[in-house]
């Protein structure tokens, strides 16, 4: 086994990342996590690598970065499954911990979209940091609750990314809208699970239900849940 691969980038919290309270929004945090993850993937070549699809991500927010903060974003592979891998990312301001994001990414065949075994060279690059830890890709969120309240959630062309689908970070726009309706409480935990993607032509409905110290939300097309979110707020 070689040395654990750890990748770090520096990011600045800018005007487009924050709301009126000057705190970095969830979509801003998700973009930074996405950027450092892409830096890891883009700076190494592994034969037979397919397309990675985000399955689940949990963010633990110890301190919300604010406008003009200089962030250090670090990422590494922290677990492996037969057709997926776990990535842990940390955001810090200097030595101060801000956010931990733990994500499960499923490796898929680019032609069929079906989950595919990890390429032969994966372990050589990312195995040392995983240290043999095995992880599950099982989804755990419940279906929309009977007490959920629904409203339309229109998609925009700016939500679409390079592969033609709604970008992972854009799903958090709906959650930020709900947080604004609730007076912008401070978020401590935020978890999203993806069952399928969204396309620009989809008629999306946002369903929301209160939970203790937070809420649950579902982004649905008809009766089909495409993504679900659990938010835990500061009491």
Secondary structure as the mmCIF struct_conf table of DSSP 4:
data_model
#
loop_
_struct_conf.conf_type_id
_struct_conf.id
_struct_conf.beg_label_comp_id
_struct_conf.beg_label_asym_id
_struct_conf.beg_label_seq_id
_struct_conf.end_label_comp_id
_struct_conf.end_label_asym_id
_struct_conf.end_label_seq_id
HELX_LH_PP_P HELX_LH_PP_P1 UNK A 3 UNK A 5
STRN STRN1 UNK A 7 UNK A 12
HELX_RH_3T_P HELX_RH_3T_P1 UNK A 15 UNK A 17
STRN STRN2 UNK A 18 UNK A 18
TURN_TY1_P TURN_TY1_P1 UNK A 20 UNK A 21
STRN STRN3 UNK A 23 UNK A 24
HELX_LH_PP_P HELX_LH_PP_P2 UNK A 25 UNK A 25
HELX_RH_AL_P HELX_RH_AL_P1 UNK A 26 UNK A 42
TURN_TY1_P TURN_TY1_P2 UNK A 43 UNK A 43
TURN_TY1_P TURN_TY1_P3 UNK A 47 UNK A 48
STRN STRN4 UNK A 51 UNK A 61
BEND BEND1 UNK A 62 UNK A 63
STRN STRN5 UNK A 66 UNK A 66
TURN_TY1_P TURN_TY1_P4 UNK A 67 UNK A 68
STRN STRN6 UNK A 70 UNK A 80
BEND BEND2 UNK A 82 UNK A 83
STRN STRN7 UNK A 84 UNK A 93
TURN_TY1_P TURN_TY1_P5 UNK A 94 UNK A 95
STRN STRN8 UNK A 96 UNK A 108
TURN_TY1_P TURN_TY1_P6 UNK A 110 UNK A 112
STRN STRN9 UNK A 115 UNK A 115
HELX_LH_PP_P HELX_LH_PP_P3 UNK A 117 UNK A 119
TURN_TY1_P TURN_TY1_P7 UNK A 120 UNK A 121
HELX_RH_AL_P HELX_RH_AL_P2 UNK A 122 UNK A 122
HELX_RH_PI_P HELX_RH_PI_P1 UNK A 123 UNK A 127
HELX_RH_AL_P HELX_RH_AL_P3 UNK A 128 UNK A 130
TURN_TY1_P TURN_TY1_P8 UNK A 131 UNK A 132
STRN STRN10 UNK A 134 UNK A 134
HELX_LH_PP_P HELX_LH_PP_P4 UNK A 141 UNK A 145
TURN_TY1_P TURN_TY1_P9 UNK A 146 UNK A 147
STRN STRN11 UNK A 149 UNK A 152
HELX_RH_3T_P HELX_RH_3T_P2 UNK A 157 UNK A 159
STRN STRN12 UNK A 160 UNK A 160
TURN_TY1_P TURN_TY1_P10 UNK A 162 UNK A 163
BEND BEND3 UNK A 164 UNK A 165
STRN STRN13 UNK A 166 UNK A 166
HELX_RH_3T_P HELX_RH_3T_P3 UNK A 168 UNK A 170
HELX_RH_AL_P HELX_RH_AL_P4 UNK A 171 UNK A 181
TURN_TY1_P TURN_TY1_P11 UNK A 182 UNK A 183
HELX_LH_PP_P HELX_LH_PP_P5 UNK A 185 UNK A 186
STRN STRN14 UNK A 187 UNK A 194
BEND BEND4 UNK A 195 UNK A 196
TURN_TY1_P TURN_TY1_P12 UNK A 200 UNK A 201
STRN STRN15 UNK A 205 UNK A 211
TURN_TY1_P TURN_TY1_P13 UNK A 212 UNK A 213
STRN STRN16 UNK A 214 UNK A 221
TURN_TY1_P TURN_TY1_P14 UNK A 222 UNK A 223
STRN STRN17 UNK A 224 UNK A 233
#
